[in-house]
Amino acid sequence: MTIQNRDTFLDKLAQRMGRPRQTKAEPMPSPVNNYAATRLTELTQAERCQAFMDFAKVMMVDVAEATEADAAEKILELCEKYGGGELVINNDERLTALGITQAVQNRYSTHIWTPEAAGDNLTQAEKANIGIVYAEYGLTETGGIVLFSEKDRGRAVSLLPEKSIVVVRKSTVLPRVAQLAQVLHEKAQNGERMPSCINIIAGPSSTADIELIKVVGVHGPVAKIYLVIDDL
């Protein structure tokens, strides 16, 4: 269609539709409610955390709680429960501060994800029985967790091992994705470096595509475990 006959064509369309041709966009209607941003915000942080853990269990996540003081001991219990063996863990100072990195290094054959290791990171993650990561946030609505990737925090650590342990603090549990979007928006507005990848994961991977029979662990770990740090 050329620019010369565009107006004629649009006029005919408007005539067939029984209304005048619109040349200006109509304003967006006011939303009926702000449910997307306000859902679950009426809960206290403690109530939000409990709902987060309850829904995570519905999504087949094994949820354990610990304080900062006994986080390292609890992580060893979870590793034993899920078979120990070879581990891979992100080079995350928050895991180090909780004593988790040192604890698993002392007990198991542990590979720490570092940019210097390059391709060996993927090799080690692929053969590891357990991967340990630290979540930026938990999401109450889905029972999911949010992971930011960067050079010392590879996404393969939570995706390639057979089991995945995620450490998440109660103080970082958000109501839903709307609040996460706001956090990311503020980071961008402040000129902060954005993560290379953002993963939102709720439970072990599963599918029911074939005859509605649910199969777990198709595209990732067969078991997802949360170690929830009570810091409220």
C-alpha positions as CSV (number, residue, x, y, z in Angstrom):
1,M,0.0,0.0,0.0
2,T,1.4,3.4,-1.0
3,I,1.0,6.6,1.2
4,Q,-1.3,8.0,-1.5
5,N,-4.1,5.5,-1.0
6,R,-3.6,4.9,2.7
7,D,-6.2,7.4,3.8
8,T,-8.8,6.1,1.4
9,F,-8.2,2.5,2.6
10,L,-8.6,3.5,6.3
11,D,-11.7,5.6,5.6
12,K,-13.3,2.6,4.0
13,L,-12.4,0.4,7.0
14,A,-13.9,2.9,9.4
15,Q,-17.1,3.1,7.2
16,R,-17.5,-0.7,7.2
17,M,-17.1,-0.7,11.0
18,G,-19.8,1.8,11.3
19,R,-17.9,4.5,13.1
20,P,-15.8,7.6,12.3
21,R,-12.2,7.1,11.5
22,Q,-10.0,7.5,14.6
23,T,-6.9,9.7,14.1
24,K,-5.9,9.9,17.8
25,A,-5.2,7.2,20.3
26,E,-7.8,7.0,23.0
27,P,-6.4,7.3,26.6
28,M,-6.0,4.0,28.5
29,P,-9.0,3.4,30.8
30,S,-8.3,3.6,34.5
31,P,-7.7,0.2,36.0
32,V,-10.5,-1.3,38.1
33,N,-8.0,-2.0,40.8
34,N,-4.3,-2.2,41.5
35,Y,-4.3,-5.8,42.4
36,A,-1.1,-6.6,40.5
37,A,0.9,-4.4,42.8
38,T,-1.1,-4.7,46.0
39,R,-1.8,-8.5,46.2
40,L,-0.3,-10.0,49.4
41,T,1.1,-6.6,50.6
42,E,-1.4,-6.6,53.4
43,L,0.5,-9.4,55.1
44,T,3.2,-8.8,57.7
45,Q,6.7,-10.0,56.7
46,A,6.4,-13.0,59.0
47,E,3.0,-14.0,57.4
48,R,4.4,-13.4,54.0
49,C,7.3,-15.8,54.8
50,Q,5.0,-18.5,56.1
51,A,2.9,-18.2,53.0
52,F,6.0,-18.4,50.8
53,M,7.2,-21.6,52.5
54,D,3.8,-23.2,52.4
55,F,3.4,-22.6,48.7
56,A,6.9,-23.8,48.1
57,K,6.0,-27.1,49.6
58,V,3.0,-27.3,47.3
59,M,5.6,-26.9,44.5
60,M,7.4,-30.0,45.8
61,V,10.2,-28.0,47.5
62,D,11.8,-29.4,50.6
63,V,11.9,-26.4,53.1
64,A,14.2,-26.2,56.1
65,E,14.7,-23.3,58.4
66,A,17.8,-22.1,60.3
67,T,19.3,-19.2,62.1
68,E,22.4,-17.5,60.9
69,A,24.3,-19.2,63.7
70,D,23.3,-22.8,62.7
71,A,23.1,-22.3,58.9
72,A,26.4,-24.1,58.2
73,E,25.3,-27.1,60.4
74,K,21.9,-27.2,58.7
75,I,23.4,-27.1,55.2
76,L,25.5,-30.2,56.1
77,E,22.4,-32.0,57.3
78,L,20.6,-31.2,54.0
79,C,23.6,-32.4,52.0
80,E,23.7,-35.7,53.9
81,K,20.0,-36.1,53.4
82,Y,20.4,-35.8,49.6
83,G,23.4,-38.0,49.2
84,G,26.4,-35.7,49.7
85,G,29.0,-36.6,47.0
86,E,30.4,-33.9,44.8
87,L,29.2,-30.3,45.2
88,V,29.4,-27.1,43.3
89,I,28.8,-23.7,45.0
90,N,28.9,-20.1,43.9
91,N,31.7,-17.9,45.0
92,D,29.3,-15.8,47.0
93,E,30.4,-13.7,50.0
94,R,27.0,-14.1,51.6
95,L,27.4,-17.9,51.7
96,T,30.9,-17.4,53.0
97,A,29.7,-15.1,55.8
98,L,27.2,-17.8,56.9
99,G,30.0,-20.3,57.1
100,I,28.4,-22.5,54.5
101,T,31.2,-22.4,51.9
102,Q,33.9,-23.5,54.4
103,A,31.6,-26.1,56.0
104,V,30.9,-27.9,52.7
105,Q,34.6,-27.6,51.6
106,N,35.6,-29.4,54.8
107,R,33.1,-32.2,54.4
108,Y,32.8,-32.8,50.6
109,S,34.6,-32.6,47.3
110,T,33.5,-29.0,46.4
111,H,34.0,-26.9,43.3
112,I,33.7,-23.2,43.7
113,W,32.4,-21.4,40.7
114,T,34.9,-18.7,39.6
115,P,35.4,-16.9,36.3
116,E,39.0,-18.2,36.3
117,A,37.8,-21.8,36.1
118,A,36.1,-21.0,32.8
119,G,34.8,-24.1,31.0
120,D,35.7,-26.3,34.0
121,N,32.8,-24.7,35.9
122,L,30.3,-26.3,33.6
123,T,32.0,-29.6,33.7
124,Q,32.0,-29.6,37.5
125,A,28.4,-28.4,37.7
126,E,27.2,-31.1,35.3
127,K,28.7,-34.0,37.4
128,A,27.9,-32.5,40.8
129,N,25.2,-34.1,42.9
130,I,24.3,-30.9,44.7
131,G,24.5,-27.2,43.7
132,I,24.3,-24.5,46.4
133,V,23.3,-20.9,45.6
134,Y,22.1,-17.8,47.4
135,A,18.8,-16.2,46.4
136,E,18.3,-12.5,46.1
137,Y,14.6,-12.8,46.9
138,G,11.8,-15.2,47.5
139,L,8.3,-14.7,46.0
140,T,5.3,-15.4,48.2
141,E,2.8,-15.8,45.4
142,T,4.6,-18.6,43.7
143,G,6.9,-20.0,46.3
144,G,9.7,-19.2,43.9
145,I,13.1,-17.8,44.3
146,V,15.0,-15.1,42.3
147,L,18.6,-15.6,41.3
148,F,20.9,-13.0,39.8
149,S,23.8,-14.2,37.7
150,E,27.2,-12.6,37.4
151,K,30.8,-13.7,36.9
152,D,31.0,-15.4,40.4
153,R,27.4,-16.7,40.4
154,G,26.8,-19.0,37.5
155,R,23.3,-20.0,36.6
156,A,24.5,-23.5,35.9
157,V,25.0,-24.0,39.6
158,S,21.3,-24.1,40.1
159,L,20.4,-25.9,36.9
160,L,22.9,-28.7,36.1
161,P,23.4,-30.6,39.4
162,E,20.9,-33.3,40.3
163,K,19.8,-31.5,43.4
164,S,19.7,-27.8,44.1
165,I,19.9,-26.1,47.5
166,V,18.9,-22.4,47.7
167,V,19.7,-20.2,50.7
168,V,17.1,-17.4,51.1
169,R,16.6,-14.9,53.9
170,K,13.1,-14.3,55.3
171,S,13.8,-10.5,55.2
172,T,14.1,-10.7,51.4
173,V,10.8,-12.4,50.7
174,L,8.7,-10.2,48.4
175,P,4.9,-10.4,47.8
176,R,5.1,-11.1,44.0
177,V,6.9,-10.3,40.7
178,A,5.5,-6.7,40.7
179,Q,7.8,-5.8,43.6
180,L,10.8,-7.5,42.0
181,A,10.1,-5.4,38.8
182,Q,10.2,-2.3,41.0
183,V,13.5,-3.3,42.5
184,L,15.0,-3.8,39.0
185,H,13.6,-0.6,37.8
186,E,15.2,1.3,40.6
187,K,18.5,-0.4,40.0
188,A,18.4,0.7,36.4
189,Q,17.4,4.3,37.3
190,N,20.3,4.5,39.7
191,G,22.7,3.4,37.1
192,E,23.6,0.1,38.9
193,R,25.0,-2.8,37.0
194,M,22.2,-5.2,36.1
195,P,22.7,-9.0,36.4
196,S,23.6,-10.9,33.3
197,C,20.7,-13.2,33.8
198,I,17.7,-13.3,36.2
199,N,16.2,-16.7,37.0
200,I,12.8,-17.1,38.7
201,I,12.5,-20.7,39.8
202,A,9.6,-22.3,41.6
203,G,10.3,-26.0,42.5
204,P,12.0,-28.7,40.6
205,S,11.5,-28.7,36.8
206,S,8.5,-30.8,35.7
207,T,6.2,-31.4,32.8
208,A,2.9,-33.1,32.2
209,D,2.8,-32.7,28.4
210,I,2.4,-36.4,27.7
211,E,-1.0,-37.8,28.7
212,L,-1.1,-35.3,31.7
213,I,1.4,-37.6,33.6
214,K,3.6,-35.3,35.6
215,V,7.4,-36.1,35.3
216,V,9.8,-34.3,37.6
217,G,13.4,-33.3,36.8
218,V,13.0,-33.1,33.0
219,H,15.0,-29.9,32.4
220,G,16.9,-29.5,35.6
221,P,17.3,-30.7,39.2
222,V,15.0,-33.5,40.4
223,A,15.0,-32.0,43.9
224,K,14.8,-28.4,45.0
225,I,15.6,-27.5,48.6
226,Y,15.2,-24.2,50.4
227,L,17.3,-23.3,53.5
228,V,15.3,-20.3,54.9
229,I,17.4,-18.1,57.2
230,D,15.3,-16.6,60.0
231,D,16.6,-13.1,60.2
232,L,13.4,-11.3,61.2
